[in-house]
Amino acid sequence: MLGFLATLVVVTLTMDIDRGDQQDASFGTLVGYFSLWGVTLGALVGSIAAIVLDRVLARRAARLTAERVEVEPAEETVDGEVEDHGDPTAPDHTDR
């Protein structure tokens, strides 16, 4: 992406340069042609940066060992239904 953006900037800045007897190419043609180089070089630079960054961060990485543990669910100890006693903090409206 940065290679394509660099291509756009370079083509935009060099569009007004006098090229002598050469035919003038359109903006789209120049961007299309030079973006092949810009994207290729951008991918190359990005790949090299990713490799260098991976090597640098690999030195700081720590190796960990994970262990799988199975936990049995607790057995139900209540037989039958649970009664609803309401909210003990709510005001009692039954005494009216």
JOBELVEN-V501274 format. One record per residue. N is the residue number from 1. RES is the residue in three letters. OMEGA is omega in radians with two decimals (999 if undefined). Layout:
n->N res->RES omega->OMEGA
n->N res->RES omega->OMEGA
This chain:
n->1 res->MET omega->3.12
n->2 res->LEU omega->3.08
n->3 res->GLY omega->3.11
n->4 res->PHE omega->3.11
n->5 res->LEU omega->3.08
n->6 res->ALA omega->3.09
n->7 res->THR omega->3.11
n->8 res->LEU omega->-3.13
n->9 res->VAL omega->-3.10
n->10 res->VAL omega->-3.14
n->11 res->VAL omega->3.13
n->12 res->THR omega->-3.12
n->13 res->LEU omega->-3.08
n->14 res->THR omega->-3.13
n->15 res->MET omega->-3.05
n->16 res->ASP omega->3.14
n->17 res->ILE omega->3.12
n->18 res->ASP omega->-3.08
n->19 res->ARG omega->3.07
n->20 res->GLY omega->-3.07
n->21 res->ASP omega->-3.10
n->22 res->GLN omega->3.07
n->23 res->GLN omega->3.09
n->24 res->ASP omega->3.08
n->25 res->ALA omega->3.14
n->26 res->SER omega->3.14
n->27 res->PHE omega->-3.12
n->28 res->GLY omega->3.12
n->29 res->THR omega->-3.14
n->30 res->LEU omega->3.12
n->31 res->VAL omega->3.13
n->32 res->GLY omega->-3.12
n->33 res->TYR omega->-3.06
n->34 res->PHE omega->3.08
n->35 res->SER omega->3.03
n->36 res->LEU omega->3.11
n->37 res->TRP omega->-3.10
n->38 res->GLY omega->-3.13
n->39 res->VAL omega->3.13
n->40 res->THR omega->3.12
n->41 res->LEU omega->3.08
n->42 res->GLY omega->3.10
n->43 res->ALA omega->3.12
n->44 res->LEU omega->3.14
n->45 res->VAL omega->3.11
n->46 res->GLY omega->3.11
n->47 res->SER omega->3.12
n->48 res->ILE omega->3.12
n->49 res->ALA omega->3.13
n->50 res->ALA omega->3.13
n->51 res->ILE omega->3.13
n->52 res->VAL omega->3.14
n->53 res->LEU omega->3.11
n->54 res->ASP omega->3.13
n->55 res->ARG omega->-3.13
n->56 res->VAL omega->-3.11
n->57 res->LEU omega->3.11
n->58 res->ALA omega->3.11
n->59 res->ARG omega->-3.12
n->60 res->ARG omega->-3.06
n->61 res->ALA omega->3.09
n->62 res->ALA omega->3.13
n->63 res->ARG omega->3.14
n->64 res->LEU omega->3.08
n->65 res->THR omega->3.14
n->66 res->ALA omega->3.13
n->67 res->GLU omega->3.14
n->68 res->ARG omega->-3.13
n->69 res->VAL omega->3.08
n->70 res->GLU omega->-3.13
n->71 res->VAL omega->3.11
n->72 res->GLU omega->3.10
n->73 res->PRO omega->3.14
n->74 res->ALA omega->3.13
n->75 res->GLU omega->3.11
n->76 res->GLU omega->-3.11
n->77 res->THR omega->-3.11
n->78 res->VAL omega->3.07
n->79 res->ASP omega->3.09
n->80 res->GLY omega->-3.09
n->81 res->GLU omega->3.10
n->82 res->VAL omega->-3.14
n->83 res->GLU omega->3.11
n->84 res->ASP omega->3.14
n->85 res->HIS omega->3.12
n->86 res->GLY omega->-3.13
n->87 res->ASP omega->-3.09
n->88 res->PRO omega->-3.13
n->89 res->THR omega->-3.13
n->90 res->ALA omega->3.10
n->91 res->PRO omega->-3.11
n->92 res->ASP omega->-3.11
n->93 res->HIS omega->-3.10
n->94 res->THR omega->-3.07
n->95 res->ASP omega->-3.10
n->96 res->ARG omega->999
